[in-house]
Amino acid sequence: MSLLVPAYFHPVAQEGAWRRLAARPPGTVVLNVDSGPGTARDPDFVHVLKPLLAAGVEVLGYLDTAYGDRPIRELVVDARRYRSWYGVTGVFLDQAAAGQDRLSHYRVAAAALRESGRLVLNPGVYPDPGYAAVADLLVTFEGPWAAYRALAVPAWARPPEKSCHLVYGVPGWARRLVQRSTARLTGSGFVTSGACPNPWQDLPPYYERLGWS
């Protein structure tokens, strides 16, 4: 089981969280500078990413796809900025559509972004089965713990290594329970006690006890 951390926090505001990531490197970190790479290279992010990249952590650049409405050329430009400014090894396509009607758009986008490295697509739900061939990894659940307890996994969602679950609002006492479920259903994921509007703005108090690679 690999730990995928949505690190949606700035090094100045959450210096301690970045130190914790460096001390206990996860398998993957999603870098979100400003709902994308921003307009200029931020030296604060460069500084905190150095030990993670040196430790072999996979760093993915966050890109908002606006459920298929954002032009592919904009995604390509931002992906190249991420790679040039921060040395990312792939991209994380957020706010992705899940229906068959947008599947062709994401196939074209994936082909255009393939030069960026590993592709992770986040519809946040189990999408049309055709999306399984679009990206290297699908985030098939992103939501609160209350919804996760009622999650139904479709029969096509195999192998589980192709799926990732991001679960928030998880109290400390339920962390092990949710972690075991995620490990059974996916190849990667993350569990946090954070809540909306941004559950990913810090690491949970139990980050060091998650027990994933």
N, C-alpha and C positions, 0 to 999 in steps of 0.2 A: 504494500500500500504506500503510495507516494503522497506527500503533503503538498497541496497547491494553495498558496497563500495570496489572496487578493490584497496587496499592500497599497491601499488607497489612502495613504497618509504621507505628508511632507516631512522630510528629515528635520526641519526646524521645529515644527509643531510636535512631532513624535520621535524625537531623537532616541529615546529609550527603546521604542519598539524596533527601530532599525538595529540597535545594538543587540537586542535579543535575537533577531534574525541572524545576525552575523555569528553570535555565540552558538546558536543551534540551527545551522542552515537547513532549510527545507529542500524538497526536491525541485520545486518550482515557485517562483515569485512573479506575480503580475504587477508590472510597473504602470502606474497611472499618474502622470505628471499633471495634466489638466484636461481630463476626458480625452486624452491623446498626448502627443509629445510636447505640446506647447508651441510657442513661436520662437524659442531660443533655447539653447543648451543650458540646463540648470546645474551649476557646479555642485550644489548640495546633493543632488541625486547621484551624480558621478562619483562623489566621495563614498556614499553609503553602499553603492553597488560594487565597488572594487573588491571588498572581501568576499562577497557572495559569488561573483564571477570567478574569483580565484579558487573558491571552494568547489567549483563545478556546478553551482546552482543554475538551473535553467531560468532565464529571465525573459518574460513575454511582455511585449508592448501592448497596452490597452488601446483598443480602437472601438468607437461607438459606430455601429452600422445602421442605426435608426430603423431597425426592422426591415432592412432592404431598401430604404429610401435614400441612403447616402450614396453619392456617386462613387464608383469603384476607383476612379482616378484619384480622388481625395484620400481614400484608404491607402493607396499605393504610395502617395507622397508622404503621408504620415508614417507609414511603415519604414520607409527609407530614412526618415529623420530619426526614428527610434534607433535604427541600426547604426547610423552614423554618429549620433550624439551619445548613445548609451551602451552600444554593443550588445543589444538584445539578441536572443537566439530564436525568436519566434514572435508571433502576434496572438493576442487574445481578442477575438471578435465578439463584442458584447452587444446586448439588445438585438440579438439575431432573431429573425423570423423562424417559425416552426412549421408553417403550412406548405403544402405541395406547390401552391401558386408562386412562391418565391424561391423555390429550389433551384431553378435555372440561374437566377441572379447570383446565388451563393456559389454555384459551380464555377461561374465565370470569375467571381471575386477570388475564389480559392486559387484558381489557375494564375491569376494576375499577382497574387501575393505569395506564391510558392517560393519565390526567391528569398523571402524574408525568413525562411526556416520553418519551424514547427507551427502548425495552425491549430488553434483551439477555438471552437465555436460555442457560444453560450446562448442558446435559446431559453435556458432555465427550466425547460420541461422536456419530456420525451417528444421529439419532433416527428415529422413524417419519416418513415424508415430510410428514404433516399438520402437524408442528410448524413447517414452513417459513413458514406463514402466520400463526403465533401472534405472533412477535416480529420486531423490525426486524433483528436479527442473532442468529445461532445460533453458540455455541461448539461446534463439531463435533469438536474434539479438545482434550483437556487430559490430558497425560501425559508420561512420560519419553521421551527421545530414542530409546532402544532400541525402544520400541513404535512411535514415529513412523515409523521406517524401514520398517515393514511395513504402514503404513496403506493401506487400500483405500477409495477414494472411490466411493460409489454414483452411479449414472447420474443420479438425480434432483437431485443436489446442484449445481444451476446456477440462477442465475449464481453464480460463486464469491464475489462481493462480499457475499453473504448469510452467508458462513461466516467464522469466526475460529478460529485454532489457537493454543493456548498450550502451548509445549513447554519442559520443564525438564530439568535434568541435561545440558545441552549444553556440552561443553568448548569452550574458545576456538578450537581448531583446526577444529572442525566448525561453527562459528557461520555462516559464509558458506554452507555447503552446506544447512543447515537453513533459513536465511533465504530462499534461492532457491526451495526447495521450497514453503515457506509462501506466498511471494509468488505462486507459480503457481497455488496451490489455493484461496486465500482473498483477501478484501479487507482483512483486518486480522489482527493477531496479535502475539505476543510470544515471545521466545526468551531463556532465562536459564540460567545455570550452577547456579542453586540446586537443592537436592534436598529430598526429603521429610525431616521431616514437613511443613514449610512452605517450598516453593521460592520463595514470593513475599515472603519476609520482608526482602528487600533487593534492590537493583538489581545486575545482573551487572557485573563489571569492564569489560566491553566495551559497556555501554549506549550510550555516545556514538558508537559505531561501527556501530550497527545499521543506520543509513542509511534508516530509514523516516520518513514524515511524522507 
